Amino acid sequence: MKKNKKSILDHWNEKNVESMYDKNLLNAEINLIKKHIPAGSKILDAGCGEGEGTYAYSSIKDVKIHAVDFSDTRLKKASLKLKGKKNVTLKKIDFLNKYELDKDYDIIISQRFIINIPKWQLQKQVLLGFMNMLKNGGQLIMLEGSENGADDLNKFRKIYNLNPIPIQWHNYFLNDTKLINFMKENKFRLINTSGLGAYFLLTRGIRPIFDKKLNWDCHFNKIASSEKLADFLKIGAQCSRLRLWIFQK
Ligand SMILES: C[S@@+](CC[C@H](N)C(=O)[O-])C[C@H]1O[C@@H](n2cnc3c(N)ncnc32)[C@H](O)[C@@H]1O
């Protein structure tokens, strides 16, 4: 049985938990998102966690970032990571409660954040809040769990008798069609979509056929995260448990 929202906060308040253990994946996510952030943007990094992404995005010329999270532990880690970054302000906010933030962001980043919101109904509520905070022409950059991508990958694994990869108890992956339709109904234009299919297929599909032992830092995974390799293989979003969607207001 899935745990409730309070437990999701407890989870993120645990000191030893990390937002992403697979650092090759984290770097690939950051590289993918960073390409889409123009210099000079005012950014909201929603659910910033330890600030790993925030740190990278803050080096883009003339950006200003509000990095927001509901967990004291995450914010403490983020403040250490972002020490001395004058263009970043950290804020404690629970997106499921009433909150006050600006309404003129150029970019809102949701990097594996929405998947922590339990149930589609609440995820829609949070998405509507994001829409409200973007300028006209502003963009919501989502790099989020995709049910469809997870299913693709599991279908591939099945061919080689590998068990399906479960979705963690505190995650609620998005259905691609439902998300895109909902955003369209609310007058948000999908301007870009892609994924990290090559990385997922190689590291979660191919490698485990030969080696069942998880090792996020292995040389194979490093090679698999190469952008040149992804460009060559052109797998795009197929088999990608995490997908990029960019919506414009
Ligand atoms: C998987 S982590 C992602 C962190 C960061 N974006 C990254 O990519 O590394 C999800 C983050 O969302 C935060 N979070 C979950 N629910 C939240 C809520 N209702 N309001 C604000 N932050 C929340 C968690 O505390 C956690 O830091």
The ligand as an SDF file (V2000), in Angstrom:
LIG
                    3D

 27 29  0  0  0  0  0  0  0  0999 V2000
   13.1580   13.7340   -6.4740 C   0  0  0  0  0  0  0  0  0  0  0  0
   13.4430   15.2110   -5.6060 S   0  0  0  0  0  0  0  0  0  0  0  0
   14.0030   16.2290   -6.9370 C   0  0  0  0  0  0  0  0  0  0  0  0
   14.9970   17.2490   -6.4880 C   0  0  0  0  0  0  0  0  0  0  0  0
   15.6230   18.0810   -7.6030 C   0  0  0  0  0  0  0  0  0  0  0  0
   14.6150   18.7370   -8.4170 N   0  0  0  0  0  0  0  0  0  0  0  0
   16.5080   17.2320   -8.4650 C   0  0  0  0  0  0  0  0  0  0  0  0
   16.2100   17.1060   -9.6410 O   0  0  0  0  0  0  0  0  0  0  0  0
   17.4990   16.6900   -7.9830 O   0  0  0  0  0  0  0  0  0  0  0  0
   11.8260   15.8570   -5.2770 C   0  0  0  0  0  0  0  0  0  0  0  0
   11.8380   17.0600   -4.3660 C   0  0  0  0  0  0  0  0  0  0  0  0
   10.5110   17.5790   -4.2880 O   0  0  0  0  0  0  0  0  0  0  0  0
   10.2690   18.0200   -2.9650 C   0  0  0  0  0  0  0  0  0  0  0  0
    8.8120   18.0260   -2.7330 N   0  0  0  0  0  0  0  0  0  0  0  0
    7.9750   16.9490   -2.7310 C   0  0  0  0  0  0  0  0  0  0  0  0
    6.7030   17.3410   -2.4950 N   0  0  0  0  0  0  0  0  0  0  0  0
    6.7340   18.6870   -2.3410 C   0  0  0  0  0  0  0  0  0  0  0  0
    5.7320   19.6590   -2.0940 C   0  0  0  0  0  0  0  0  0  0  0  0
    4.4470   19.3230   -1.9180 N   0  0  0  0  0  0  0  0  0  0  0  0
    6.0950   20.9630   -2.0470 N   0  0  0  0  0  0  0  0  0  0  0  0
    7.4050   21.3270   -2.2090 C   0  0  0  0  0  0  0  0  0  0  0  0
    8.4040   20.4440   -2.4320 N   0  0  0  0  0  0  0  0  0  0  0  0
    8.0790   19.1310   -2.5020 C   0  0  0  0  0  0  0  0  0  0  0  0
   11.0230   17.0200   -2.1020 C   0  0  0  0  0  0  0  0  0  0  0  0
   11.3140   17.5210   -0.8210 O   0  0  0  0  0  0  0  0  0  0  0  0
   12.2650   16.7370   -2.9380 C   0  0  0  0  0  0  0  0  0  0  0  0
   13.3180   17.5860   -2.5740 O   0  0  0  0  0  0  0  0  0  0  0  0
  1  2  1  0
  2  3  1  0
  2 10  1  0
  3  4  1  0
  4  5  1  0
  5  6  1  0
  5  7  1  0
  7  8  2  0
  7  9  1  0
 10 11  1  0
 11 12  1  0
 11 26  1  0
 12 13  1  0
 13 14  1  0
 13 24  1  0
 14 15  1  0
 14 23  1  0
 15 16  2  0
 16 17  1  0
 17 18  1  0
 17 23  2  0
 18 19  1  0
 18 20  2  0
 20 21  1  0
 21 22  2  0
 22 23  1  0
 24 25  1  0
 24 26  1  0
 26 27  1  0
M  CHG  2   2   1   9  -1
M  END
$$$$
